Amino acid sequence: MDILVSAIVGDFISRSASFMISKYFQQQPDLNKIQQRLQRVLLRIDIIAEEAEARDITNQGMLRQLKMLRQGMYRGRYVLDALRFQAALDEEVSHSSSALCKYSPAKRLCFSRAGSGSSNREALLFGTNSNMREELQRMVDTLEETVSGMKEFIFFLESYPRIHRQPYGTYLVLDNCMFGRQTERERVLNFLLCPSATSDLAVLPIIGPRRVGKSTLVEYICRDESVRDGFSMIMFFPEGSLKDEGVVDLKGNIMNSLVRHENFASQNRLLIIVEIAEGISEETLRSLKSSATFITPCGGCKIIITSRSDRVVNLGTTEALRLDYLSQEAYWHYFKSLAFGSRSPDEQPKLASMAMEIALEYKQCFASAHIIAGMLRDNFNAQFWSTILDCVRAFKQTHLLMFGQHPYLRMREDAPVYGWRLASSSKHFLVCNTCQLGSSEEVPKISVQDIILGHGGTLPRGQFEALGWRSRIPPYYNYMVSCKMQEPQLTVGRKKRAHQEEEHVI
């Protein structure tokens, strides 16, 4: 009964929120002019960003400036999409009082609290204590000022060579590139290819939380032709291989098992990749350096250390590179491109509004973006998308009730989560753990998408393995999940805590 009352109250608030936003815009015609300015400045940013992405930029300052420009573009597009989809929906359903937008992303933005990882999207424009017009005006002014300061950037852009690409659709490009990491990629390439200032081995720490893409970034860069041509050997120490203290010996069979790439035509330079969870002792690092120097006495060797711990910062000879999850605005751009493919979201405001809420709930999870956006793109109708949205909402609420924690925060910690299904036989399955396999390793025939959609016949009894997602960028990992068919047992005593947690993560 409490859940039913809560649902009724929540629906009433949602309808009221949508109505208030609609009336607010009708009473303040100046907002339409500001939106038009926002649309114009975003078009100018699109032109600059598209031209820059077609150039092989190596200057670190220009890359940082381009990253700031992209962040402004994502933020502006995010807000403009929310307002545009809301306005289109209000116009579409104006003949029916019962059709006030249930799926309004603007409602979500306006009346929810800013979560810790949300890039302050709510406070940016629709904060509860902010004036909507003033916040929108401030955003447009900031973007226009940013664009006006790009004259030198545009001038120097002409000096960089063009990158020849085929004219694929946006979603195909994003599906086959490392999205949102161009600045970081060029930073690592600059470290690897530029001569060291001293004769000592240069060390670059790369730090970031679990599943943020540290290993993928390094592997992606190590497959670059300029890196493979610049090093005679690339060695990889996987997590756990340097946990024991003592001498690190890079001779014989041990060294052969660690080699990822050899280039005998290159000068005698060594690149070592070390993957560690927490930290590495100075004694072990000293031993590793000594052994590497013995192999390549002429110098020029480089070491990259990836870790989740700040303790490796002091081991670097250069400033550590820190990776974080994408902002919600950038993630929306990515999710929208994958879900709509070559179609225009502006022509489907109802679907776009539902997609925006689904993206909000998935909290910057790349694997989920590919799985869910792929299903949406393959089933392009409102009823199916609405069913997916209902499942995603229930998915989050189930974990808040059971654990007091958002499911994707649990996934980042490798904690078990309950996946949702569209099949009528059972609505859930338990994902016990996730692991990554190399591209050449054998993977299960059944996929997570099969489990969700109810395809592939009868599922195995007990615990079984399924393919979660195939990455389409180097190193082309296959992500496998271990799962079993099991329904969650909800605990009534967690309702209050779940409500508080929901306010925090939305």
C-alpha positions, 0 to 999 in steps of 0.5 A: 500500500505504501508503495502504491501511495508513493507511486501515485504521489510521485506521478502527481509531482511529475505531472505538476512539474511538467505543467509548471515548466510548460507554463513558465516558458509560456509566461517568459517569451525571452527564454525562447530567444535565449534558446535560439542563441544557445542553438546558434552558438552550439552550431558554431561549436559543432563546426569548430569541433568537427574541423578539429577532430579531422586534424591530427593535433599534437599540441597539449594546450590546444587539446585541453582547449578542445576538451573544454570546448567539447564539454561546453558543447555536451552541456549545452546540447544536453540542456537544449535537448531537454528543453526541446523534447519537453516543448515538442511533447507539450505541443503534441499532447496539448489536446489531452489533459491526461497526457502531461509528459510522464517521461520529461527529462526536464522534470527530472532535471528540475526537481531532483538533487544533484548526485555526486557524479552528475557534473552538477547538471541540475544545479547548472540550469534547473537548480531548485534555488536558481532562476531558470532564465538567469541560469540559461542566460549564464550558460549561453554567455559562457559558451559565446565567450568560449567561442569568441576566444577560439580565434587563435585556436582556429588559426593554428588548426590549419597547420595540422594535417588532416586525418582521412576518414570515410563518411560514416554515420556518427553512431558508427564512428562512436561505436568504433573509437575511444570516446571522450579520451582524445586529450588523454591519448595525446598526453600519453603519446607525447610521453612515449614519443618525446625524448626524456629530459634525463637518462633515467627511465621515465615513469607515467602513472595513470590513475582512475577508479575501477572500469574507467578505461585505464587498461583500454586507453593504454592498449589502444595507444600501444597499438598505434603504429608510431608507438610500435615503430618507436619501441623494439619491445613492449612488455606487459605486467598484468595485475598481481604479477608484481605483488611479491617483493624482491628482484624482478628478472626480465630474462629467459622464459619469464620475459618471453611470456610478458612480451606483447610486441617486438620490432627488431627494426627499431632502435633498442628501446623498451616500453613496460606496462605495469597494471596494479590494483593498489600500489607498488613498493619503491624497491620493486620499481627500483628492481624493475628499472634496473633490470630494464636498464640492463636489457637496454643500456642505451636508455630511452626506456619508458614505464607506464603504471596504471592503478586505482590508488594515489600511492603510485603518484610519487613513483612518476617522473612526470605528472600523473594522468587521472581518468574519471568517468564521463560527465552525464552530458557527454554520456547522453551524447554517446547514448543518444548516438548509439540508440538513434543511429542515423535517425534524428532524435528531434523527429521523435521527441517522445522516444528521445525523452525516454532515451534521456531518462534511460541514459540518466539511470545508467550512470555513465556505464559504457557496457550498458550503453551498448547493450541497451542502446542496441536493443532500442535501435533494433526495436524503434517503437514507443511501446518497446522503449516505454517497456525498457524504461519501466524495467530500468526504473524497477531495476534501480528501485529493486536495488535501492530496496534490497541494498540501499545502493544504486545498481551501477555503483554496485557494478563498479565495485564488482558486487552482485546485481539483479538484471532485468528481463522482458521474458514472461517466465522470470523477470530477473537474473542474478549477475554474480561477477564480471570478467574480461577475456582477450579477443582470441579466447572462446566466449559463451554462445548465449549473450546477456541480450539473449537473456533480457529478450528471452531468446536462445531457448531454455536457459541453463540451470544453476550458475552459467556464463554469458557474453555481456559485451564485445568491445569494438576498439583495441584491445577488443576485450570480451566481457563475460558475466557469471549469472544464474536465474534467481528472483530478488527477495525484497526487504521492507525494512529498507524502504526509507533508506532506499528513498534517501539513496534514490534522492542522492543518486538521481 
